[in-house]
């Protein structure tokens, strides 16, 4: 358990204890600023030699409102902007100095398991969230507008979301469970009712992350 760092030497360095979860490097200064997290969305920021608990305002951190391994992601074009998922979406625009609620509870009783920015739309104003109920939601206008874009997905928990770096209409999701496809792709992700197609022919019938 924990978070490990590899800096080029033969050994890895332990950065922290707990159940290591999502991580992110500040793309502008990756050697001196990065984020780690542990269970229940407990996010930490390493900045210029010091560790800071980066959950100010993120009131769902360290509570049952977050999944045991809860996701967060950094805007690819602006490292000051991050989003995180509990039973709703949280957003920061100041490098996790403060967080604000950025969505309603998208599916009461569920927990968000995957988040991803859509960099091809520009400015990181559009992002996606998947949850334990197998629903996918799209947030636009910096999270001011949310739409359920699950469409014909089979309803199993969303393990991961990947967005195309150059085409905002293309999104891939990976699913949990057994007995069916686990990787789906849409080429009209920005439509009101996206359609999804399985693209995992030949992959074993196991959950995909």
N, C-alpha and C positions, 0 to 999 in steps of 0.2 A: 504493500500500500504506500501511498504518498506520491509526491511529484519529483521527477528526476530531471537533471540538466546534463546535457552533453556539450562540452565546449571544445572538443578536439583532442583531449587527452584520452588515454586508454580507459579511464574509469568514468562512470556517471556519478554526479553529485546529488545527494538528497536535498531537496529544497524545503520540503515540509512533510508533515505526517498527515494521517487521515486517509480517506479514500479519495485518491486523486481523480479529478473529473476533467472538465473542459479547460483549455489553455488558449492563450493568444499572445502573439508578439506585436508590440507597437511597430508597424512597418517603417516608420520614419527613424526610429532609434531602437532597433531590435536588441542591441547588446546591453542597453541600459534600462529599458522599460518593457515589462511583460506582465501578463496576468496568469494566475493559476486559480483553481477552485477545488473545494472539497465538497462533501456531501451537503445536500439541501441548499445549494446555490450560495455557499459561503465563498465569496470571491476575494482574492488577495492581489494586490498590485505591488510589483517590485519596481522602484523608481530610483535610479542613481544611488544604489547601494542600500536602500532602506525598504522594508516591507510595510505596507499600509493595508489595513482592512478596508476593502473597497465596496462596502455595502451601505453607505450612508443614504438613507431614504428608501432603500430597498427592503421594505418591511416584511416581505415574504421570505427573505433569507433566513436560514436556520429555523424554519417552521415547516409544518406538514403541508403548507400550501405549495411547497416546491417538491418536485420529485427527488428521490435519493440522489440520483445523478441528474442534475438540472443543467440545461444548456445556456451558453452565452456566446455571442459572436461579435467581432469587430468590423466596422465599416471598412471595406478595402481601400477606399480613397480618403478616409479621414479617421485617424486612430483615436480621435476624441469621442467618436460616436460608437456606442456599443448597445446591443439589445440583449436581454436575458429573459428566460421563461420560467414561470412558476405555474399557477393556474391562469395567469394572464401574462402579458408582455410588459417588460420594464425597459426604459431607455435612458441613456445618459449622453450628454453632449459635451461634457467637460472631463473626459478621461476618468470616469467613475468617481469623481469628487462628490457627485450627488446623482441619485436616480429618481425618476418619476414614473408613475403608472402610465402605460402607453396603450392600453386596450381594456375592453371589458373582459370579464371571465368568459372566454370564448366557448367553453363547453363545461358547464358546472359539473364537478365531480372528476374531471380529467386533470392531467398534469401535462404541461408542455415538455416534449422530449427532444425536439429539434428546432433550430432557428437558422435562417440564412438570409443575408442581404442579396438583393438583385443588383449587382454593380453596373450592369449594362443599361439600367434606366437612368443612371447619373445621380450623384448626390446622396445615394443610399437612403432615398425617401421611400423605397418599396422593399418589403421584406416578407418572408414566409415563416409560418410556425406550424409544426405538426404536433399531435398529442397522443395520449395513450388510448383514446377512443378511435384512432385512425382517421381523424379529421385534419385537413390542411386549410389554413386560413391565410389570406393575403392582406397585408396592411399597406396602405398607400398614404400619400400626403403626410409623411413622417408619423404614421400611425393614427392619423385622424379618422381614417375610413378603413373598416375591416369587412372582408367578404369571405364566406365559406366557399372554397374552390375545390372541395373534396371530389365532387363529381362522381364518377363511377369507380373510384378506388374501393377495395373490398372491405374496408372497415377494421383492419388490424393496425396495431400501434405503429406509429411512424418512428423509425429509428434514426433516419438521417435525411437531410434535404441538400441537394446541390443545384446551384443556379449557373447557367451558362455565362461566362464572363463577357461575351460579346453579343449575345442574342437574348434579350429579356423574356422572350416568349418560351424559352426552353428551360424546363425544370425537371429534375429527376428526384424521386423519393424512394427510400428503402424501407421495407416493412418487416415487422416481426411475425411470429407465428409459423404454423406449418399447414400444408395442404393447399397450395396455390402459389401464384407468382409472388415475388418479393421485391422486384425492381420495376418501377413504372416511370414513364416519361410523358410529358406533355409538350406540345409545340405551340400551344396557345394559352400560356399561363396568365396572360394579362386580360384575357376575355372574361366575361361575366360567368360563363359556364365552361371552364376548360375540360377537355377530354384527355383521358389517360390511357396509355397502352403499355402492356407488359413487354419488357425488353430483356428478360432474363432466361430465355430458352437455353437449356443445357446446364444451368446452375443448380446445384443440389437443393432439395427442399428443406432449407434451413433458414432461420432468420438472417437478414443481411443488415450490416451496420454501415 
